[in-house]
Amino acid sequence: MTEASFAQTGMWITERMGRARTAYHMPLVIDFEGPLDACALAQACEAVIRRHAVLSSAVAEDDGLPVMVRGERPAVRQTIAADLAELVREETLRPFDVENGPLARFTLAKLGLERYALVFVAHHLVFDGESKDILVRDLADFYNGESRPRLAMSYASFAEGERERVGNDLADAKAYWSPRPVTETTLPGLKATGLGAAEGSVYTFRALMPDLPDVSRFELFLASVHTLLHRYGNATPTVAVDLSTRIPDVRDNIGLFVNELPVSAAVEGTVADVARTLHRDLRELYRFRHVPYARAVRGVRPRTALAQVSVSYRKRRPDPVFADVKTTIDWAVFNHSVRSVLHLQAVDHPDGLYVIMQYGAGSGTETDVARIAEDLLTIMNNPEAPVDGTPQATGLDDAIREIWQEVLGIDEIGDDEDLFDLGGHSLTITQIIARMRKRLGVEVPLDVFFDTPTIAGVVEAIREAEPAVR
């Protein structure tokens, strides 16, 4: 029996208070096409369970404190399913027994001839975003008959050592956080639903962010979010950010190695300037990334998110290969709950940055979130724009209208006016496409302008073509 890690303690308290809903459920789906050896895959799942003992643990109470105990071992269930989406929903929403386990479940479903899906769901108490990469990599290796090196450290040992590391840096962390309070944030059309998680919905878009020297893509994205909140009237916006607490000895471990910390920024100059400021400030914050905010600051009330707007950022690695079968991995399956007013899950793919916006189903409408997404997209694609301006366009239709007006030299263009009737031609269209690509981060085929040569038609084509995040 080991004391729970600090991150586990916070989640355990939230679960005990009944505020978590399914916000801590972490699903992942692997779709297989081809001659899958179902027995070999089931054996690979069993090998992963043996390798990562944390999956067979639970978090129980001992004299008022949460401790890690041996829990029920996860089962590998095999079934036949006609509707994969419904199976994923059922497995995602099915509750976990936190104090007894199991805190993970594997369901291998046969969907048809040479078509299978592995639906995996874990509780966040034993799993994090990077654990998804480790899980799939280990499954592929074991399925392919390869071995994995022995883990250098168990999760229980990490949790024990964490207390010493946090204790050594707690005084400095208190000094760092004391002049940096978490500020309230307002968003147009969205409102807070309390201290706990709420039933959620998602809205997804893709951006082609430019690369800036000496600034990471994560820092530019975070600077764009701060700029967005600043333009919405938040003088010094605070964003809660998930930061990894992994040390080298646990780089190959499945487990919970995340600390959520509030990040505020001085929003001045251009978006790029904000990113450079964050680059400097984050280096200082990273010294205390392992210290829980609630340990360093008194009076923090238990809640599923430290701020109304929260961010997680993952750089997607190449998908592991399972021998002789084609796989499609859905890394961002929604768990149907949102833990803040607006959570932005950014997934960095080689073909762009996919942003999954999770928001409370009762706190706003899809129209409200779409407008926020379009404003954020405009900011992300214009890093040299001043932060004190207003978004260049308040919606996708207005952003496209602005480009049409520039290229055609016309002051007023209606949503349903025909581009060719306005004097447009093939060369005009290529100029519009180039500006939309650079400014809005969207790629529109030339045929769209011939099939539906209106602003309304182009907007509809873009929204219909928005890809699902994989």
Protein Blocks (a to p, Z undefined) as FASTA:
>chain_A
ZZddfklmmmmmmmmnopnmmmlpccdddddedjddfklmmmmmmmmmmmmmmlmgccdd
eehiacddddddddddddddfblklmmmmmmmpccdfknopabdcddddfbehiacdddd
ddfklgcfklmmmmmmmmmmmmnopacdddfbdfklmmmmmmmmmmmmmmmmmmmmmmmc
cdddddehiacebjbdcddddddddddddddehiafklmmmmmmmmmmmmnopabacddd
dddfbdfklmmbgcddddcdddddddehjfklmmmmmmmmmmmmmmmmmpcfklmpghia
cdfbfbfbdcdddddddddddehiacdddfkbcehiafbfbdcdddddfkbccddddddf
klpcfklmmmmmmmmmmmmmmmmbcfkbccfbfbfklmmmmmmmmmnopabdcfklcfkl
nopafklmmmmmmmmmmmnopacdfklmmmmmcfklmmmmmmmmpccdZZ
